[in-house]
Amino acid sequence: MLLKMCSRLCDSRRQSIRRLAIAAIALTTCLVGCASFEYLTHVSDTFPQAKACGKCHIDIYEEWSQSDHAGAYTNPHFQAATNDYAFGDCLSCHVPQARLTAGTPESRSGKREEGITCVSCHLEEGMLSGPLEPTGKVHPHPIGVRPEVYRNSDICGRCHEGTMQQWKSVETEKNTCQECHMESITRKVTQATGGVSNVLVAMEKEVSQRRHGFHILNDTQPPGLITLIAMRSGSTVEVRIENHLPHDLPTGDFGFRILTLEIFALDTSGNSVPIKTLELARELGTSIPPHGTRVWSVDVDGDVQAVRTVLTRRSYDQDTLVLARSEMGEARR
């Protein structure tokens, strides 16, 4: 008898919990449906700021806010290079209009401090679009599902025109811009901050997507994109760089982007002595084309025991990144 009473009590509690959950979902749906989210897709003299999108898309917002896209206008190097924004032609890509365009966008006049903001790539025809089907039960704003747009390099080529031409010149199989510069991750598209959002996010599924950091080469990418080899024959060392990328090395239409190749001699005591420094830059005509190779020969003294080479990307101030190293024929990323 006691067991039956306990069983009935448990069943009753489970039913109560289910009813409460259903009521919570219904209430949440009502609240969301009644709330006005029209401002998220409305553009007139103003447009929704990135922080408005960041209220729900927290992880994406944090990634974007640390990216070069977010600082495209406020970057002091851009300000100096354009003579305090006097060169208006540059602004179309650094402060693009607040909607997705098929070609190069026009510049906008408002909220320029947001640089390349969310709606510059995701707002079209009154919808906020992306590559993924929504998994949530409630949609606060109209959603467009356009994988053919957001997984295609053309969306990046609207502004990165020179690099896009290089990429298109490669006829063999190649990665898209997104596959190399937007790290893959599995997570929910939105994140909860408590209260109603906990219920909304609980109904979503984790899906494979890409981060919004827009990084250049880093440790998360596969090896073999750049090969650096040093081979010695007597008093001569041959240094070879093979570019396996589908664009120039380095690439980029404007700005300060230089690769520095440093060659060091190691003596019997292990001391490192610089013997040559070379620079690769598009402006110097020394960049390496897609799937191209460049070779240098350097003379060394007979007492040199080994040679170390280091390839570094330099961009303004102290913004440096070691892309590859090698020692006497042993290459590694």
HELIX and SHEET records of a PDB file:
HELIX    1   1 LEU A    2  CYS A   34  1                                  33    
HELIX    2   2 GLU A   38  THR A   41  5                                   4    
HELIX    3   3 ALA A   50  GLY A   54  1                                   5    
HELIX    4   4 ILE A   58  SER A   65  1                                   8    
HELIX    5   5 PRO A   76  ALA A   81  1                                   6    
HELIX    6   6 GLY A   88  CYS A   90  5                                   3    
HELIX    7   7 LEU A   91  HIS A   94  1                                   4    
HELIX    8   8 ARG A  112  GLU A  114  5                                   3    
HELIX    9   9 CYS A  118  HIS A  122  1                                   5    
HELIX   10  10 PRO A  147  TYR A  150  1                                   4    
HELIX   11  11 ASP A  154  GLY A  157  1                                   4    
HELIX   12  12 GLU A  161  SER A  169  1                                   9    
HELIX   13  13 CYS A  177  HIS A  181  1                                   5    
HELIX   14  14 VAL A  196  ALA A  202  1                                   7    
SHEET    1   A 3 LEU A 123  GLU A 124  0                                        
SHEET    2   A 3 MET A 127  GLY A 130 -1                                        
SHEET    3   A 3 ILE A 143  VAL A 145  1                                        
SHEET    1   B 2 SER A 184  ARG A 187  0                                        
SHEET    2   B 2 VAL A 207  ARG A 210 -1                                        
SHEET    1   C 3 ILE A 226  SER A 233  0                                        
SHEET    2   C 3 THR A 236  ASN A 243 -1                                        
SHEET    3   C 3 THR A 293  ASP A 299 -1                                        
SHEET    1   D 5 SER A 272  LEU A 280  0                                        
SHEET    2   D 5 ILE A 258  LEU A 266 -1                                        
SHEET    3   D 5 ALA A 306  ARG A 314 -1                                        
SHEET    4   D 5 THR A 320  GLU A 327 -1                                        
SHEET    5   D 5 GLU A 330  ARG A 332 -1                                        
END                                                                             
